[in-house]
Amino acid sequence: MDASIATAIIGLLGAAVVGGLGFILTGLRVAVRTNSDDIKDNGKQIGRLEMAFGRLEERTISEFGQVKDVLARIEATQAEQGRQIEKLSAGDLG
């Protein structure tokens, strides 16, 4: 009778260990799937942010180019005004 009780206890403990491992592995599988989905979502978000940053960068470069053009026109206007002032100062009205 002692052997059958020991066998029953060993069987019960074995079943508990296998059940516990199954529970742990199921939890890990769910966690991995959840993290995988989160990683995919984060990847999509990063992609959208990169696209938005790229558009911002292009717009900034374009606007900087426009500012450079405006500054060049201002400098050309100032240079022309300087030449006209020199002509007027020299008495050359033509």
C-alpha positions as a printed Julia matrix, in Angstrom:
94×3 Matrix{Float64}:
  0.0     0.0     0.0
  2.86    2.35    0.68
  4.18    1.85   -2.85
  0.83    2.69   -4.42
  0.54    5.86   -2.31
  4.07    6.88   -3.3
  3.27    6.17   -6.95
  0.1     8.23   -6.71
  1.97   11.12   -5.08
  4.71   10.98   -7.73
  2.07   10.89  -10.48
  0.23   13.82   -8.93
  3.44   15.85   -8.59
  4.42   14.99  -12.17
  1.03   16.13  -13.43
  1.35   19.35  -11.41
  4.81   20.02  -12.87
  3.62   19.39  -16.43
  0.53   21.56  -15.83
  2.67   24.33  -14.34
  5.06   24.22  -17.28
  2.12   24.34  -19.67
  0.73   27.36  -17.86
  4.11   29.12  -17.92
  4.68   28.35  -21.6
  1.18   29.56  -22.5
  1.84   32.8   -20.63
  5.16   33.25  -22.42
  3.55   32.61  -25.8
  0.86   35.22  -25.13
  3.5    37.7   -23.94
  5.62   37.12  -27.04
  2.62   37.61  -29.33
  1.61   40.77  -27.49
  5.15   42.14  -27.66
  5.36   41.19  -31.32
  2.17   43.13  -32.05
  3.47   46.08  -30.02
  6.74   46.01  -31.94
  4.86   45.98  -35.26
  2.7    48.9   -34.12
  5.78   50.81  -32.98
  7.44   50.1   -36.32
  4.44   51.55  -38.15
  4.49   54.61  -35.89
  8.21   55.09  -36.5
  7.58   54.84  -40.24
  4.92   57.54  -40.05
  7.22   59.76  -37.99
 10.08   59.27  -40.46
  7.79   60.26  -43.33
  6.59   63.34  -41.44
 10.17   64.31  -40.58
 11.18   63.84  -44.22
  8.4    66.17  -45.36
  9.38   68.7   -42.69
 13.01   68.48  -43.76
 12.1    69.0   -47.43
  9.89   71.95  -46.56
 12.6    73.48  -44.36
 15.19   73.13  -47.12
 12.77   74.67  -49.63
 11.97   77.58  -47.32
 15.67   78.09  -46.58
 16.3    78.25  -50.33
 13.55   80.86  -50.68
 15.09   82.9   -47.86
 18.47   82.74  -49.6
 16.85   83.98  -52.82
 15.19   86.88  -51.0
 18.47   87.81  -49.33
 20.27   87.7   -52.68
 17.65   90.04  -54.19
 17.97   92.39  -51.21
 21.75   92.45  -51.59
 21.43   93.11  -55.34
 18.97   95.94  -54.66
 21.29   97.44  -52.05
 24.23   97.21  -54.44
 22.23   98.93  -57.21
 21.09  101.64  -54.79
 24.71  102.1   -53.74
 25.76  102.59  -57.38
 22.95  105.1   -57.93
 23.95  107.02  -54.8
 27.56  107.12  -56.02
 26.39  108.46  -59.39
 24.29  111.13  -57.69
 27.16  112.04  -55.4
 29.47  112.39  -58.38
 26.93  114.62  -60.11
 26.23  112.1   -62.87
 22.49  112.25  -63.41
 22.43  110.16  -66.57
